[in-house]
Amino acid sequence: MRNKFAIYLYGVDRKPIPADFESIAENLQKVERLYFEMDGSFIWTGEDGEFRWQLDGMLYDAAGVIQYVDIQGWCPLREWLSLLNTIADQADWDQRWTVVRLPQLTTQSLGEFNQEIWCGGNLVR
């Protein structure tokens, strides 16, 4: 079984993600096998070889931007990067995103998080 994660995804320095709810909602609704509700919740499922994967998430918006995204589950790296690009098309992701790991509430850069989850030898329990 793949390691699951639970995170809050913020913009740089735990600030809001510079994207509006309507744009992200429209983009998420175009993703195959992703079910999006207008309350901000979504679920995305798929298969990676013999493994089934699933991400559950919730967009939290205020003041015209996404304050953060609550995401939990597991998916292959390719889908993870696709989800990030769907939420906000940003170059140099490691400098633009902050990850808060749950339940520890530890803060990581996106690069550190990606390294730990997909490249750190912790993929299989």
FENSUL-V90931 format. One record per residue. N is the residue number from 0. RES is the residue in one small letter. OMEGA is omega as a letter, one per 30 degrees, with the letter a starting at -180 (NA if undefined). D_FIRST is the distance of its C-alpha to the first C-alpha in Angstrom with 2 decimals. Layout:
n->N res->RES omega->OMEGA d_first->D_FIRST
n->N res->RES omega->OMEGA d_first->D_FIRST
This chain:
n->0 res->m omega->a d_first->0.00
n->1 res->r omega->l d_first->3.80
n->2 res->n omega->l d_first->6.62
n->3 res->k omega->l d_first->8.79
n->4 res->f omega->l d_first->12.49
n->5 res->a omega->a d_first->15.77
n->6 res->i omega->l d_first->18.94
n->7 res->y omega->l d_first->22.51
n->8 res->l omega->a d_first->23.64
n->9 res->y omega->l d_first->27.36
n->10 res->g omega->a d_first->29.95
n->11 res->v omega->l d_first->31.55
n->12 res->d omega->l d_first->32.38
n->13 res->r omega->l d_first->30.65
n->14 res->k omega->l d_first->33.22
n->15 res->p omega->l d_first->32.76
n->16 res->i omega->a d_first->31.28
n->17 res->p omega->l d_first->34.40
n->18 res->a omega->a d_first->33.72
n->19 res->d omega->a d_first->35.00
n->20 res->f omega->a d_first->33.12
n->21 res->e omega->l d_first->34.85
n->22 res->s omega->l d_first->33.98
n->23 res->i omega->l d_first->30.27
n->24 res->a omega->l d_first->30.30
n->25 res->e omega->l d_first->32.05
n->26 res->n omega->a d_first->29.62
n->27 res->l omega->a d_first->26.50
n->28 res->q omega->l d_first->28.20
n->29 res->k omega->a d_first->28.44
n->30 res->v omega->l d_first->24.72
n->31 res->e omega->l d_first->23.48
n->32 res->r omega->l d_first->21.03
n->33 res->l omega->l d_first->21.61
n->34 res->y omega->a d_first->23.51
n->35 res->f omega->l d_first->25.76
n->36 res->e omega->a d_first->28.09
n->37 res->m omega->l d_first->31.27
n->38 res->d omega->l d_first->30.50
n->39 res->g omega->a d_first->28.05
n->40 res->s omega->l d_first->24.78
n->41 res->f omega->l d_first->22.36
n->42 res->i omega->a d_first->19.15
n->43 res->w omega->a d_first->17.68
n->44 res->t omega->l d_first->15.24
n->45 res->g omega->l d_first->14.47
n->46 res->e omega->l d_first->12.59
n->47 res->d omega->a d_first->11.59
n->48 res->g omega->a d_first->12.20
n->49 res->e omega->a d_first->10.06
n->50 res->f omega->l d_first->7.52
n->51 res->r omega->l d_first->9.27
n->52 res->w omega->a d_first->9.76
n->53 res->q omega->l d_first->12.28
n->54 res->l omega->l d_first->14.62
n->55 res->d omega->a d_first->17.23
n->56 res->g omega->l d_first->20.30
n->57 res->m omega->l d_first->23.92
n->58 res->l omega->l d_first->26.85
n->59 res->y omega->a d_first->29.49
n->60 res->d omega->l d_first->32.87
n->61 res->a omega->l d_first->36.34
n->62 res->a omega->l d_first->39.46
n->63 res->g omega->l d_first->38.54
n->64 res->v omega->l d_first->35.34
n->65 res->i omega->a d_first->31.67
n->66 res->q omega->l d_first->31.50
n->67 res->y omega->l d_first->27.72
n->68 res->v omega->l d_first->24.51
n->69 res->d omega->a d_first->21.96
n->70 res->i omega->l d_first->18.45
n->71 res->q omega->l d_first->15.06
n->72 res->g omega->l d_first->11.63
n->73 res->w omega->l d_first->9.92
n->74 res->c omega->l d_first->11.41
n->75 res->p omega->a d_first->12.45
n->76 res->l omega->a d_first->15.36
n->77 res->r omega->l d_first->17.90
n->78 res->e omega->l d_first->17.35
n->79 res->w omega->l d_first->17.31
n->80 res->l omega->l d_first->20.63
n->81 res->s omega->l d_first->21.94
n->82 res->l omega->l d_first->21.40
n->83 res->l omega->l d_first->23.23
n->84 res->n omega->l d_first->25.99
n->85 res->t omega->l d_first->26.31
n->86 res->i omega->l d_first->26.72
n->87 res->a omega->a d_first->29.30
n->88 res->d omega->a d_first->30.47
n->89 res->q omega->l d_first->30.99
n->90 res->a omega->l d_first->31.60
n->91 res->d omega->a d_first->30.59
n->92 res->w omega->a d_first->27.53
n->93 res->d omega->l d_first->27.08
n->94 res->q omega->a d_first->30.56
n->95 res->r omega->a d_first->30.28
n->96 res->w omega->l d_first->27.20
n->97 res->t omega->l d_first->26.28
n->98 res->v omega->l d_first->22.88
n->99 res->v omega->a d_first->22.97
n->100 res->r omega->l d_first->19.77
n->101 res->l omega->g d_first->19.37
n->102 res->p omega->a d_first->20.17
n->103 res->q omega->a d_first->21.74
n->104 res->l omega->l d_first->23.92
n->105 res->t omega->a d_first->23.86
n->106 res->t omega->l d_first->25.09
n->107 res->q omega->l d_first->23.86
n->108 res->s omega->l d_first->25.07
n->109 res->l omega->l d_first->22.90
n->110 res->g omega->l d_first->22.97
n->111 res->e omega->l d_first->21.75
n->112 res->f omega->a d_first->18.86
n->113 res->n omega->l d_first->17.91
n->114 res->q omega->a d_first->18.33
n->115 res->e omega->a d_first->16.13
n->116 res->i omega->a d_first->13.15
n->117 res->w omega->a d_first->13.49
n->118 res->c omega->a d_first->15.73
n->119 res->g omega->a d_first->15.51
n->120 res->g omega->a d_first->13.23
n->121 res->n omega->a d_first->10.67
n->122 res->l omega->a d_first->8.24
n->123 res->v omega->l d_first->5.79
n->124 res->r omega->NA d_first->5.73
